[in-house]
């Protein structure tokens, strides 16, 4: 081509398209006008290519495709197949983004055929990426190998960097981690050498994805956090970051946050016209719903993703969505239209695609489908294949392999082999959970244990041996609380963020100041605190918690009742006088949850003084009748408990029961513990010595100041109240006192339990504050609403204020699981502390205080009813 003014301008626009896309468009537009004036079709083709590439970089996919197609037409008019081939490379990329992979392949094949030298190498690299994106991983890997070799030989560092990134992602998906890391690190070095800041940030994102799949959660969090900030500042597209964050959160069982991240990815991909990636993000929404056992949502999202993949003619991805559909249909008990042959095709497609985890889940689903149709031979085949997973892979994959082997042994009726396989899978997951430092990540990770621990419990129930059922009931619950949380190191940044959060919330609480910008600032601060706290790893080599043995439980005159759920039904284990009994309560878990909800509703209605006398009387009647029904359900088959003090180990919705309102619990000492193992550990540290007492009162409660004054007077101490009741002062008391009484507004943050708080003079004291302490008091009284209630995660893992105190070493915790009337709490607390001062154990002191308020009116009844004793108690 002879140089012309139009050609010079077009080449300048093409140069800018990669380094400054926003400013490249007007340069390309001017070059196109000049080319038209000169009648230079070659220059017009290059100008249109630059225009299209710049628009593609800016996320305007439809317009980019239009200009790139114009570029091909001008190239063909100029009689240059090579010029057309160069344009078909970005055109194929744009068509792929829009969700037209086969049209993209047609164009890239034309480019490969028409180009030589460096252009041929770039086309081969783009072809590899298209094959990768549509799920043809084996072909993609072969194409990457050839393209990267050609790019190295040609010294094309820019396109070599891009191809290395894409091959690194493919290696990650196939769990070939050393090769993935080598490719990504080399690409990162090249991007730095070329001055490509946005590319460097995107490579960091992909290194975060690598760490996610490899299982190093703190490293993944750090990488993805830096990548999100850098890509956002550089104006890049954040959809892939949100998608990787969803993958990470799914890997630790944080289904709510994962669903939020996946939804952000869907919206970002739609906004950026990256339609190819939308259905894959919907599959992440499917996985989040599966973790939460929201099978209806899982089915809806998987079906929508399947329709999109079929429309895009992506067979491998369509099979992945079909797997989501099948799993949801099986869980819902629906008659699935998927035949055994269709399931075999799905399994074969996913196995050949090179996705190990998807292939394993496909074998498990096919086995379940075959089992539902009495096809035992086919079911065994698929379970055998699922169990043959590489035992050097990531923890989650290895654990699922053991689950498959356990199911196979279960079908064979081999109880010992089933037991061994379940234990092996749980051991892998528990060791991985120990690598997580953040409390919420440890708790959420129990979601991956659920099917294994449930199978272990079903096996124990089949044996009919109470001791085995007790062991598996313990293995399935609250393992996190058996270990102290990882204390974050002294971190000035975390401390500053917490202080800023307190100041922001205090500003929001000022009359007329709850502006949207303050709420937004609060949300951003909470996220930064959460992400910062999650960066700290767990304790290497920390052994999983060992369930307490029945013989080691020193109950004295107490009766222990542990509740367990299996296949939707409730069971009870009672340990009285050294004898362990097992009974099926004949109650559906959903029915019990409905009764618990009615109790909470009635108590909330009674706690608010608004409403007519008639409506309050109706609420009282509802409370009494529901309490009687729930009492018969839970204790009607347990006459052996007599009038003994009780130690209760709840499950599921039972964690929120106000136990003192049940006839069988009223008037007697009752201690509630997340597990018998935790109760045993706490009981070994209990004593009746008050030690150093500290009392504090928060603002905004009319009775809190008087209550604190009265309690403090009983123990001869001065309370922290008014301006003295700051977070710093109260945390100092928490870290030094043996017995602590806090009267303050309490709040359980259901969506983010580690931001559950107690309101003090200068703002909220949150769970993150408590986790930074070396010690907590042996006895804690939280005279505030909902402070005893926790968020119950899968596996009866608990998150919230009360769970944090117990997990950090508090032996006795007195708190309420419902809202309580402020003024009427004072008499209860005074009587309770009188009992403590006389040397009574906390559970006995609380029971006596509750009895002393009988006959003092409805408000006193409600105030007393909400409080319970958690931990070791007595």
Secondary structure as the mmCIF struct_conf table of DSSP 4:
data_model
#
loop_
_struct_conf.conf_type_id
_struct_conf.id
_struct_conf.beg_label_comp_id
_struct_conf.beg_label_asym_id
_struct_conf.beg_label_seq_id
_struct_conf.end_label_comp_id
_struct_conf.end_label_asym_id
_struct_conf.end_label_seq_id
HELX_RH_AL_P HELX_RH_AL_P1 UNK A 5 UNK A 19
HELX_RH_AL_P HELX_RH_AL_P2 UNK A 21 UNK A 38
TURN_TY1_P TURN_TY1_P1 UNK A 39 UNK A 39
HELX_RH_AL_P HELX_RH_AL_P3 UNK A 41 UNK A 57
TURN_TY1_P TURN_TY1_P2 UNK A 58 UNK A 59
HELX_RH_AL_P HELX_RH_AL_P4 UNK A 61 UNK A 77
TURN_TY1_P TURN_TY1_P3 UNK A 78 UNK A 79
HELX_RH_AL_P HELX_RH_AL_P5 UNK A 81 UNK A 97
TURN_TY1_P TURN_TY1_P4 UNK A 98 UNK A 99
HELX_RH_AL_P HELX_RH_AL_P6 UNK A 101 UNK A 114
HELX_RH_AL_P HELX_RH_AL_P7 UNK A 117 UNK A 133
TURN_TY1_P TURN_TY1_P5 UNK A 134 UNK A 135
HELX_RH_AL_P HELX_RH_AL_P8 UNK A 137 UNK A 154
TURN_TY1_P TURN_TY1_P6 UNK A 155 UNK A 155
HELX_RH_AL_P HELX_RH_AL_P9 UNK A 157 UNK A 173
TURN_TY1_P TURN_TY1_P7 UNK A 174 UNK A 175
HELX_RH_AL_P HELX_RH_AL_P10 UNK A 177 UNK A 193
TURN_TY1_P TURN_TY1_P8 UNK A 194 UNK A 195
HELX_RH_AL_P HELX_RH_AL_P11 UNK A 197 UNK A 214
TURN_TY1_P TURN_TY1_P9 UNK A 215 UNK A 215
HELX_RH_AL_P HELX_RH_AL_P12 UNK A 217 UNK A 233
TURN_TY1_P TURN_TY1_P10 UNK A 234 UNK A 235
HELX_RH_AL_P HELX_RH_AL_P13 UNK A 239 UNK A 251
TURN_TY1_P TURN_TY1_P11 UNK A 252 UNK A 253
HELX_RH_AL_P HELX_RH_AL_P14 UNK A 255 UNK A 271
TURN_TY1_P TURN_TY1_P12 UNK A 272 UNK A 273
HELX_RH_AL_P HELX_RH_AL_P15 UNK A 275 UNK A 291
TURN_TY1_P TURN_TY1_P13 UNK A 292 UNK A 293
HELX_RH_AL_P HELX_RH_AL_P16 UNK A 295 UNK A 311
TURN_TY1_P TURN_TY1_P14 UNK A 312 UNK A 313
HELX_RH_AL_P HELX_RH_AL_P17 UNK A 315 UNK A 332
TURN_TY1_P TURN_TY1_P15 UNK A 333 UNK A 333
HELX_RH_AL_P HELX_RH_AL_P18 UNK A 340 UNK A 353
TURN_TY1_P TURN_TY1_P16 UNK A 354 UNK A 354
HELX_RH_AL_P HELX_RH_AL_P19 UNK A 356 UNK A 372
TURN_TY1_P TURN_TY1_P17 UNK A 373 UNK A 374
HELX_RH_AL_P HELX_RH_AL_P20 UNK A 376 UNK A 387
TURN_TY1_P TURN_TY1_P18 UNK A 388 UNK A 388
TURN_TY1_P TURN_TY1_P19 UNK A 391 UNK A 392
BEND BEND1 UNK A 393 UNK A 393
HELX_RH_AL_P HELX_RH_AL_P21 UNK A 395 UNK A 412
TURN_TY1_P TURN_TY1_P20 UNK A 413 UNK A 413
HELX_RH_AL_P HELX_RH_AL_P22 UNK A 415 UNK A 434
TURN_TY1_P TURN_TY1_P21 UNK A 435 UNK A 435
STRN STRN1 UNK A 436 UNK A 436
BEND BEND2 UNK A 438 UNK A 438
HELX_RH_AL_P HELX_RH_AL_P23 UNK A 439 UNK A 444
HELX_RH_3T_P HELX_RH_3T_P1 UNK A 445 UNK A 449
HELX_RH_AL_P HELX_RH_AL_P24 UNK A 450 UNK A 463
TURN_TY1_P TURN_TY1_P22 UNK A 464 UNK A 464
HELX_RH_AL_P HELX_RH_AL_P25 UNK A 466 UNK A 475
TURN_TY1_P TURN_TY1_P23 UNK A 476 UNK A 476
BEND BEND3 UNK A 477 UNK A 477
HELX_RH_3T_P HELX_RH_3T_P2 UNK A 480 UNK A 482
BEND BEND4 UNK A 483 UNK A 483
HELX_LH_PP_P HELX_LH_PP_P1 UNK A 484 UNK A 489
HELX_RH_AL_P HELX_RH_AL_P26 UNK A 492 UNK A 509
BEND BEND5 UNK A 510 UNK A 510
TURN_TY1_P TURN_TY1_P24 UNK A 511 UNK A 512
HELX_RH_AL_P HELX_RH_AL_P27 UNK A 516 UNK A 533
TURN_TY1_P TURN_TY1_P25 UNK A 534 UNK A 535
BEND BEND6 UNK A 536 UNK A 536
STRN STRN2 UNK A 537 UNK A 537
TURN_TY1_P TURN_TY1_P26 UNK A 540 UNK A 541
HELX_LH_PP_P HELX_LH_PP_P2 UNK A 542 UNK A 549
HELX_RH_3T_P HELX_RH_3T_P3 UNK A 550 UNK A 552
TURN_TY1_P TURN_TY1_P27 UNK A 556 UNK A 557
STRN STRN3 UNK A 559 UNK A 566
TURN_TY1_P TURN_TY1_P28 UNK A 567 UNK A 568
STRN STRN4 UNK A 569 UNK A 576
TURN_TY1_P TURN_TY1_P29 UNK A 577 UNK A 578
STRN STRN5 UNK A 579 UNK A 588
HELX_RH_AL_P HELX_RH_AL_P28 UNK A 589 UNK A 607
BEND BEND7 UNK A 608 UNK A 608
BEND BEND8 UNK A 611 UNK A 611
HELX_RH_AL_P HELX_RH_AL_P29 UNK A 613 UNK A 635
TURN_TY1_P TURN_TY1_P30 UNK A 636 UNK A 637
HELX_RH_3T_P HELX_RH_3T_P4 UNK A 639 UNK A 641
TURN_TY1_P TURN_TY1_P31 UNK A 642 UNK A 643
STRN STRN6 UNK A 646 UNK A 649
HELX_RH_3T_P HELX_RH_3T_P5 UNK A 652 UNK A 656
HELX_RH_3T_P HELX_RH_3T_P6 UNK A 659 UNK A 661
BEND BEND9 UNK A 662 UNK A 662
TURN_TY1_P TURN_TY1_P32 UNK A 663 UNK A 667
BEND BEND10 UNK A 668 UNK A 668
STRN STRN7 UNK A 670 UNK A 672
BEND BEND11 UNK A 674 UNK A 674
HELX_RH_AL_P HELX_RH_AL_P30 UNK A 676 UNK A 683
TURN_TY1_P TURN_TY1_P33 UNK A 684 UNK A 685
BEND BEND12 UNK A 688 UNK A 688
BEND BEND13 UNK A 692 UNK A 692
STRN STRN8 UNK A 693 UNK A 697
BEND BEND14 UNK A 699 UNK A 700
TURN_TY1_P TURN_TY1_P34 UNK A 702 UNK A 703
HELX_RH_AL_P HELX_RH_AL_P31 UNK A 704 UNK A 715
TURN_TY1_P TURN_TY1_P35 UNK A 716 UNK A 716
STRN STRN9 UNK A 720 UNK A 720
HELX_RH_3T_P HELX_RH_3T_P7 UNK A 722 UNK A 724
HELX_RH_AL_P HELX_RH_AL_P32 UNK A 727 UNK A 736
BEND BEND15 UNK A 738 UNK A 738
STRN STRN10 UNK A 739 UNK A 743
BEND BEND16 UNK A 744 UNK A 744
STRN STRN11 UNK A 746 UNK A 747
BEND BEND17 UNK A 750 UNK A 752
HELX_RH_3T_P HELX_RH_3T_P8 UNK A 753 UNK A 755
STRN STRN12 UNK A 757 UNK A 760
TURN_TY1_P TURN_TY1_P36 UNK A 761 UNK A 762
STRN STRN13 UNK A 763 UNK A 766
HELX_RH_AL_P HELX_RH_AL_P33 UNK A 767 UNK A 770
TURN_TY1_P TURN_TY1_P37 UNK A 771 UNK A 772
BEND BEND18 UNK A 774 UNK A 774
BEND BEND19 UNK A 778 UNK A 778
STRN STRN14 UNK A 779 UNK A 783
BEND BEND20 UNK A 784 UNK A 784
TURN_TY1_P TURN_TY1_P38 UNK A 785 UNK A 788
STRN STRN15 UNK A 791 UNK A 793
HELX_RH_3T_P HELX_RH_3T_P9 UNK A 794 UNK A 796
STRN STRN16 UNK A 797 UNK A 799
BEND BEND21 UNK A 800 UNK A 800
HELX_RH_AL_P HELX_RH_AL_P34 UNK A 801 UNK A 808
TURN_TY1_P TURN_TY1_P39 UNK A 809 UNK A 809
BEND BEND22 UNK A 811 UNK A 811
STRN STRN17 UNK A 812 UNK A 816
BEND BEND23 UNK A 817 UNK A 818
HELX_RH_AL_P HELX_RH_AL_P35 UNK A 822 UNK A 837
TURN_TY1_P TURN_TY1_P40 UNK A 838 UNK A 839
HELX_RH_AL_P HELX_RH_AL_P36 UNK A 842 UNK A 852
TURN_TY1_P TURN_TY1_P41 UNK A 853 UNK A 855
BEND BEND24 UNK A 856 UNK A 856
HELX_RH_AL_P HELX_RH_AL_P37 UNK A 858 UNK A 865
TURN_TY1_P TURN_TY1_P42 UNK A 866 UNK A 866
STRN STRN18 UNK A 867 UNK A 871
BEND BEND25 UNK A 872 UNK A 872
#
